[in-house]
């Protein structure tokens, strides 16, 4: 009789989910954020959630210091430059944590960097 050992290899922590369409499965969301408080990163892993469950993001409008704002509708993890029909103005996160916004241009909508 032979013994076979099955080993499950988990993806690296930075890999994140392979398919995610909601904030609940998005990695790197900061807990216990205070709406309007200062924040530091407006490029990668910008999403947070308040103590009462509101999704927020770290942004810097008009060259002011970055702070936590209410988030537009968030659609989980998406690939930069992939299509996002009907989601104009909504947000997502790339697998590497990059902040993405759905932008309509030239007759189609794509996920583009949200920090520019």
N, C-alpha and C positions, 0 to 999 in steps of 0.2 A: 504494500500500500504506500503510495507517495503522498506527501503532504505538499500542498500548494498554498503559498502565501500571497494574498492579494494586497497590494499597496496602492492607496489612493494618494495621488499627488495633487495638492491644492495649488491653484494659481497664486502667483505672488500677490501680496496685499495691494500693491499698486495697480494690479490688472483690472479690478472692478468687474462688474457684471458684463456678460457678453450681449445681453439684450435687456434694456430697461426703459420703460416708458413713463415712469412716475417718480416723484421725489423720494418715496419710501425706499426704492432700491438704488438710489444714487449714492455712491460713496463720498465721504469727506464733508458731509453737511455738519456745520458747527452747531452744537446744542446750546440752549440757554442764552441766546443773543438778545440784546436789548435794542429794540427798534429806535433808530436815530443815534445810537452810540457810535463812536469812532470805530473803524475797522482798518485793517492794514493791507489786504490783498485784493485787488480789483481785477486780477487776471486769471488765477487758478484757484479752484475750490472756494468760490465766492459765496456759496449758499449757506444759509444758517436757518435756524428755526427758533422762535421765541419760546418762552416757558409756557405760553398758552397755545402753541402749535401753529403760529403764522409763519409761512415761509418768507424769508427775506434774502437780500443779496447785498454784497459790499460793492458800492459804487461811488464814483467821484464826479458829480455833475459840475459843470462850469468851473473846473479847476479848484474846487474847494477840497478840504480834507475829506478823505473817504469816510463814509458812514453807512449804516445798515438801513436799507429801504425795503418797502413791501415789494415782493417779487411779482412780476407778471406770471401768467400760467407757465409752469415748469414741466417739461416733457422728458425728464430722466436723462439718460446718456445717449448722445447722438454723435455721429462723425462730422467733423468740420467739412463744409462744402457739399454735404448730402442734401437731398431735396426735403423740403418741409412745407408742402402745399397746404394752404388754409391755416397756417400757424403764424402768419406775419405778426411780428412784435412779441411773440412768445420766446421763452428762453430754455436752454438745456445746458448740459455739461459734456464736454468731449471725454473720451476714455482717459486722457492724461490730466483731466481736471480743468481744462481751458473753458472759460465762460463763453457760451454761444448764444446768439440771437438769430431768430429767423427773419431774414431780410428779403423783400421782394425786389427783383431787379431783372430787366430785360425779359419780362413775361414769365418768370418762374421764381420760386422762393427757395433759398438755400440757407443752411446753418453757417453763420459767419461769426468771427470773433466778436464778442460782446463788449470788449474793453476798448474799442477804438471809436 
